[in-house]
Amino acid sequence: RDLIVTGVQTCALPIWQRVALGRLLVQNPQIIICDEYTANIDIRTAQLIQEMMRTRFADRTRLVITHELYNTKGAHKILVIDQGHIVQSGTHQQLVSVPGIYHSMWESQRLDQID
């Protein structure tokens, strides 16, 4: 039942992301771990993937690991980790409204324009 793909060096990263998302849809797990799942994808495609995740997996536990903070806006809880330690936690609105790593990253990525 597992999908086994060999020749990692010859496959482009977006193809692996598509394979992973396809497996996610087929396997329909209760807990979803996404590690940089929108990396190297254009913003429009990333928004479509996010919408699919919000609607299709709304009742699932999702752990999202990302440096692209537009992925965090709808999260119930965000943990900011620096050098292996949790240095901030809260919702997007809470974290963006106080000085700290999250606020600095949000400002540097100019994300207020992305919904």
C-alpha positions in Angstrom: 0.0 0.0 0.0 3.0 2.3 0.4 4.2 4.3 -2.6 7.9 3.8 -3.0 9.8 6.2 -5.3 13.5 5.8 -6.1 15.9 8.2 -7.7 15.4 11.2 -5.4 18.2 13.1 -7.0 16.4 13.1 -10.4 13.1 14.4 -9.2 12.3 18.1 -8.8 11.0 19.2 -5.4 7.6 20.3 -6.6 7.0 16.8 -8.0 7.7 15.4 -4.5 5.3 17.9 -3.0 2.6 16.8 -5.4 3.3 13.2 -4.6 3.1 13.9 -0.9 -0.2 15.8 -1.3 -1.6 13.1 -3.4 -0.8 10.5 -0.7 -2.3 12.7 1.9 -5.6 12.8 0.0 -5.6 9.0 -0.6 -4.6 8.0 2.9 -6.8 10.5 4.7 -4.9 10.4 8.1 -6.1 11.8 11.4 -2.8 13.6 12.1 -1.1 15.5 9.3 2.5 16.8 9.6 3.6 19.3 6.9 7.2 20.3 6.7 7.7 23.3 4.4 4.8 22.0 2.3 4.5 25.1 0.2 8.3 25.7 -0.4 9.2 26.3 -4.0 5.6 26.7 -5.1 4.2 29.9 -6.5 1.9 31.9 -4.2 -1.3 31.2 -6.1 -0.7 27.4 -6.0 0.2 27.7 -2.3 -3.1 29.5 -1.6 -5.0 26.7 -3.4 -3.2 24.0 -1.3 -3.9 25.9 1.9 -7.6 26.2 1.0 -7.7 22.5 0.3 -6.0 21.8 3.7 -8.5 24.1 5.5 -11.6 22.6 4.0 -10.7 18.9 3.4 -8.8 18.5 6.7 -10.6 21.0 9.0 -11.4 18.3 11.5 -7.8 16.9 11.6 -4.8 17.7 13.7 -2.3 19.5 11.5 1.3 20.3 12.5 2.8 22.7 10.1 6.5 23.4 10.1 7.3 26.5 8.0 9.4 29.6 7.5 6.7 31.0 5.2 4.4 32.7 7.7 1.4 33.0 5.4 0.9 29.3 6.2 0.3 30.2 9.9 -2.5 32.8 9.7 -5.4 30.4 10.4 -3.6 28.3 13.0 -5.2 27.8 16.4 -1.8 27.9 18.1 1.6 28.9 16.7 4.9 27.9 18.4 7.9 30.0 17.5 11.1 27.9 18.0 14.6 29.5 18.2 17.7 27.3 18.7 15.5 24.4 19.8 13.5 26.3 22.4 9.9 27.6 22.3 10.3 31.4 22.6 6.8 32.5 21.7 3.4 31.0 21.4 -0.1 32.2 20.6 -2.4 33.0 17.6 -1.2 34.9 14.6 -3.0 38.1 15.8 -1.3 37.8 19.3 2.1 37.2 17.9 2.1 39.8 15.2 1.0 42.5 17.7 4.0 42.1 20.0 7.7 42.6 19.4 9.5 39.3 18.8 10.8 36.8 16.2 7.3 36.2 14.7 6.6 39.9 14.3 10.0 40.5 12.8 9.6 37.7 10.3 6.1 38.8 9.4 7.2 42.3 8.7 10.2 41.1 6.7 8.0 38.9 4.5 5.4 41.7 4.0 2.6 39.3 4.4 -0.3 41.7 5.3 -1.1 41.8 1.6 -1.7 38.0 1.3 -5.0 36.5 2.4 
